[in-house]
Amino acid sequence: MSLESQPNYRLATLADIPALETLIPLSARQLQTAHYTSTQIETALGPVFGVDRQLIHDGTYFVAETHQGLVGCGGWSRRKTLYGGDQGRSAPDPLRDPAVDPAMIRAFFVHPDHARRGIGRRLLEISEAAAAAAGFQGIEIVATLPGVPLYSSFHYETIERFNIALPNGEKMPVERMRKRPIYSPTAPAS
């Protein structure tokens, strides 16, 4: 990636929602195909792969942008929700207690034209540092299968494998992963 196309990383705003609503399906449809069927991906769009406005309101969701627009997104949450977009939630989303609960890594997506260039790694570093600064001692993620290698490289360990039930009756295999302590200045560089 040339210096002129190096992403700028910043907190997401509500004004980013239209670009996120374009980026997330594009990323899922192109970067998840080695692990999920097209039916699983299409059914997961919205309830599993979607914009979660609560993360933006909480100031815990980040975007990576270049002169071409948004090329990545991801963040962390202090809320009880494990995964999914606005369409997957109907009740209030209570806060986690940083003294006993882990923070959650949430909703990481990278534009296919910018995949494997360190964007996801940098977003993960930023998210971990922010969660640690908020007082969380541990962090978890419900990882889609394509993301497991990235999280494993950051010393997340699989603690559970399960299937997310999709609205059409399909199942999507995922891994719940955990890391303690959540942030180390010696984490792999982007």
N, C-alpha and C positions, 0 to 999 in steps of 0.2 A: 504494500500500500504506500503510495507516494505521500510525502509530507503534506501536500495540498489537500489530500483526501483523508487525512487523519481525522477521526471523529472528534467532535466536541461532546463531552458528557455533561448532562445537566438534569435537574429534576423535571419530570414531565408536568405539563399544565393541561388544563381542560381543553385548551386550544389545540393540543396535540391529538385529541381523540380521533378526528377523521383520518389522520395519517396512520395512527395505530390500528384503526379498523381496516386499513388497507394492508399494512405490514404483517399483521398477525396471520391472516389467512394465507397470504403469499408464502410466508415462512413455513407454516405448518404443511401446506400442500406440497412444497418442494423439498423440505429438509426432513420430513418425518416418514417418507415413503419407503425407506429401507426397513422400517420396523412396524408400520401400521398399514392397513389396507386403505384404499381411497374411501370406502364406506365409513370406516372408523374415523378417519380424519374429518370428513364432511360432517358427520354426526357430532363430532366433538367441537366443531366450530360454534362458538357462542357459549354453550354451557361449560366447556372445559378450556378451549382455546379462545379467549376473548378479553376485551378490555374490562378491567375492574376499576371503576371510578373511585372506589374507596381508597385504593392505594395512592391514587393521585391526590385526593383530598387530604390524606394523612401525610403527604410529603415523603413517601417511601418508595416511589417509583421513578426510575431514571430512563432517559433516552440517550441514544448516541446518534448524532446527526452530522452530516457533511453538507457540502454545497448542493448535493443531490437530494437532500431531505433526510428523513429518519432511516437509519440503517440497522438499528437495534433497540431493544427495550428490555427492561427487567428490573426487579427490585426485591424488596423484603417487606414483611408485614408483621405488625404487632397485634394482628387480629386472629381470631380462632379459625377462620376459613383456611382450608388447606390448599385449595386450587380453584381455578375457574374464573369466568367473567361474570359480569352483572347478571346475565341471563340464568346463571346457575344458582342464584341466591334469591330467597324471598323473605328472609327474616333479618333482623338486625345482626350485625357482626361484632360480638363483644371483644374486648381487649384481652390480650394475654398478660399474665403477670411475669415480668422479666426475672423475678426472684426464683420462680419455679418452672416457668414454661419456656420452651425454645421460641425464638423468632422463626418465621417461615420465609424461605426464598420463594419468589413468586414470578410467574409469567415472563419467562425469558424467551425472546424471539429475535432472530437475526435475519436480515434481508439475505436471500440466497446468493446474490451477487457479492456479498461481503462476508460470507461464511468462512470460517477457519482463518480469520485474520486477527484474532485476539479480542474482538468486541465483546463476546460473551464472557471471556476471562476478566476483562476490565470491569464490566458491569457487575460481575460477581464480587470482585475485590471491593468496589465502591459500596455494594450492598452489605457485605460482611462488616466493613468498617463502620457503616452507619448503624447497623444493628448492635454492634459492640458498644458504640458510643451511647446508645440508648439504654445500656445496662443489661442487655441479654448475654447470658453465659453460654448458651447453646443455640444451635440453629438447625433447622430441618428443611427438607424439600420433598415434595411428591414429584419425583423426576420421571419425565417421559423417557423411554428407552434410548433415544438418540442423545439425551443429555447426560446419561449416567457416566460416560467416560470423562466429561468435563468435571463433574462434581467429584468423581473418584480422584482426579488429579489434584483436587483441593482438599483431600483427606476426608471426604464424606464417606461414611460406611453405610451399606444397606442394612436396614433393621427390619424391613418388611417388604414383601412382594405381594401385590394384590391387583385386582381388576377394578377399574372404574366402570360402573354400569352406565351405558349411554342410553339416551332417550328411545332409540329404536330397538333396544334389547341387546345390541352388540356389547362386547366388553373390550376395554382398553387396558392392557397390562402396563403397570407402572411400578416404580420402586420408591419406597419411603426411605430417605437417607438422612443421616444425622452427623453433626460435627460438633465436637467440644475440644478445646475452646473454639469459639467461632471465628476468631480473627487472629492472624499472626502477621507481623510485618515481613516475615520471610516467606509469605505465600508466593506461589509462582508468579512471575512478572507476566504482563500481557505482551 
